[in-house]
């Protein structure tokens, strides 16, 4: 069985980069029959990807972590996008009247947090995504009740 990506290791053997999995070492002295094909046991020849080297429980753990971080990224993107869109719909005078920072400041902060969450969703999560969610949460907890017409004394303790 001849594969074009073969590279010579010794004059009597060749290493073939097999399709999914490890490369196969074939002895040319006996001919490339299926009885002489051996699988190389090293992990450095393993296939590429997030689960290339890991099998069993570790593969499941990394897969679980990947989908959990993906879910957290989607939630973070939703929270930051909601804060940005809510900031867009309120007039700038209400921010000044309620004693909050300007509308431009909060548009920049919530827009930046939404952009960071979008990039973190596309690439991978990280500490910048946590900071972006904190900015959006501060907007939702402090600024949104004040500028929505309920006033700063909305919560009665």
C-alpha positions as CSV (number, residue, x, y, z in Angstrom):
1,X,0.0,0.0,0.0
2,X,1.7,3.2,-1.2
3,X,0.8,6.7,0.1
4,X,2.4,9.7,-1.5
5,X,3.3,11.5,1.7
6,X,5.9,8.9,2.6
7,X,9.3,10.1,3.9
8,X,12.3,7.8,4.2
9,X,13.5,7.0,7.7
10,X,15.9,4.2,7.0
11,X,16.6,2.5,3.7
12,X,14.5,-0.5,4.7
13,X,11.5,1.4,6.3
14,X,9.3,4.3,5.4
15,X,6.9,6.3,7.6
16,X,3.5,7.1,6.1
17,X,1.4,9.9,7.5
18,X,-1.9,8.0,7.7
19,X,-5.3,9.7,7.6
20,X,-6.9,10.1,10.9
21,X,-4.6,8.7,13.6
22,X,-1.0,7.9,13.9
23,X,1.5,7.3,11.1
24,X,2.2,3.8,10.0
25,X,5.7,2.3,9.8
26,X,6.0,-0.1,6.9
27,X,9.0,-2.4,6.3
28,X,10.0,-2.5,2.7
29,X,12.0,-5.7,3.1
30,X,8.9,-7.8,3.5
31,X,6.7,-5.6,1.3
32,X,3.9,-3.3,2.3
33,X,1.5,-6.0,3.2
34,X,-1.1,-5.5,6.0
35,X,0.7,-7.9,8.3
36,X,3.8,-5.6,8.4
37,X,1.9,-2.3,9.1
38,X,2.6,-1.1,12.7
39,X,1.2,1.9,14.5
40,X,3.7,4.3,16.0
41,X,3.0,4.6,19.7
42,X,4.1,8.2,20.3
43,X,1.6,11.0,21.0
44,X,3.5,13.6,19.0
45,X,2.2,12.0,15.8
46,X,-1.4,12.2,17.0
47,X,-4.0,13.9,14.9
48,X,-4.5,17.6,15.3
49,X,-7.4,19.3,17.2
50,X,-8.7,20.0,20.7
51,X,-9.1,16.3,21.5
52,X,-6.1,15.0,19.6
53,X,-4.1,13.5,22.4
54,X,-6.7,13.0,25.1
55,X,-9.0,10.0,25.2
56,X,-11.6,8.8,27.7
57,X,-12.4,10.9,30.7
58,X,-10.0,13.7,29.8
59,X,-11.6,14.1,26.4
60,X,-15.0,14.3,28.1
61,X,-13.7,16.9,30.6
62,X,-12.2,19.1,28.0
63,X,-15.3,18.8,25.8
64,X,-17.5,19.7,28.8
65,X,-15.3,22.7,29.6
66,X,-15.5,23.9,26.0
67,X,-19.3,23.8,25.9
68,X,-19.6,25.4,29.4
69,X,-17.3,28.3,28.4
70,X,-19.3,28.6,25.1
71,X,-22.5,28.9,27.1
72,X,-21.0,31.5,29.4
73,X,-19.8,33.5,26.4
74,X,-23.3,33.5,24.9
75,X,-24.8,34.7,28.2
76,X,-22.1,37.4,28.5
77,X,-22.7,38.6,25.0
78,X,-26.4,38.8,25.6
79,X,-26.0,40.8,28.9
80,X,-23.5,43.3,27.3
81,X,-25.6,43.7,24.1
82,X,-28.7,44.3,26.2
83,X,-26.9,47.0,28.2
84,X,-25.7,48.7,25.0
85,X,-29.1,48.7,23.3
86,X,-30.8,49.9,26.5
87,X,-28.3,52.8,26.7
88,X,-29.0,53.7,23.1
89,X,-32.7,54.1,23.7
90,X,-32.6,56.6,26.6
91,X,-32.1,60.3,25.9
92,X,-28.9,62.0,27.1
93,X,-30.7,64.5,29.3
94,X,-32.0,61.8,31.7
95,X,-28.4,60.7,32.5
96,X,-27.5,64.3,33.5
97,X,-30.8,64.8,35.4
98,X,-30.3,61.6,37.5
99,X,-26.7,62.5,38.4
100,X,-25.1,59.8,36.4
101,X,-22.2,60.0,33.9
102,X,-23.0,61.2,30.4
103,X,-24.7,59.1,27.8
104,X,-21.5,59.1,25.6
105,X,-19.5,57.6,28.5
106,X,-22.0,54.8,29.1
107,X,-22.4,54.2,25.3
108,X,-18.6,53.9,25.1
109,X,-18.4,51.6,28.1
110,X,-21.3,49.3,27.2
111,X,-20.3,49.3,23.5
112,X,-16.8,48.4,24.4
113,X,-18.0,45.6,26.7
114,X,-20.3,44.3,23.9
115,X,-17.4,44.3,21.5
116,X,-15.1,42.5,23.9
117,X,-17.8,39.9,24.6
118,X,-18.3,39.4,20.9
119,X,-14.5,38.9,20.3
120,X,-14.3,36.6,23.3
121,X,-17.2,34.6,21.9
122,X,-15.5,34.2,18.6
123,X,-12.0,33.5,19.9
124,X,-12.2,32.2,23.4
125,X,-13.2,33.4,26.9
126,X,-10.9,35.2,29.2
127,X,-10.5,37.8,31.9
128,X,-11.4,40.7,29.6
129,X,-14.8,39.1,29.1
130,X,-15.3,39.0,32.9
131,X,-14.4,42.7,33.1
132,X,-16.8,43.5,30.2
133,X,-19.7,41.6,32.0
134,X,-18.9,43.6,35.2
135,X,-19.3,46.9,33.3
136,X,-22.6,45.8,31.8
137,X,-23.8,44.6,35.2
138,X,-23.0,48.0,36.8
139,X,-25.0,49.6,34.0
140,X,-27.9,47.3,34.6
141,X,-27.8,47.6,38.4
142,X,-27.2,51.3,38.9
143,X,-27.7,53.4,35.7
144,X,-30.7,51.6,34.1
145,X,-33.1,52.0,37.0
146,X,-32.2,55.6,37.3
147,X,-32.6,56.6,33.7
148,X,-35.7,54.4,33.0
149,X,-37.9,56.9,34.9
150,X,-38.1,55.0,38.2
151,X,-35.6,57.3,39.8
152,X,-32.6,56.5,42.0
153,X,-34.8,55.8,45.0
154,X,-36.6,52.9,43.3
155,X,-35.8,50.3,45.9
156,X,-37.5,50.7,49.3
157,X,-35.6,49.2,52.1
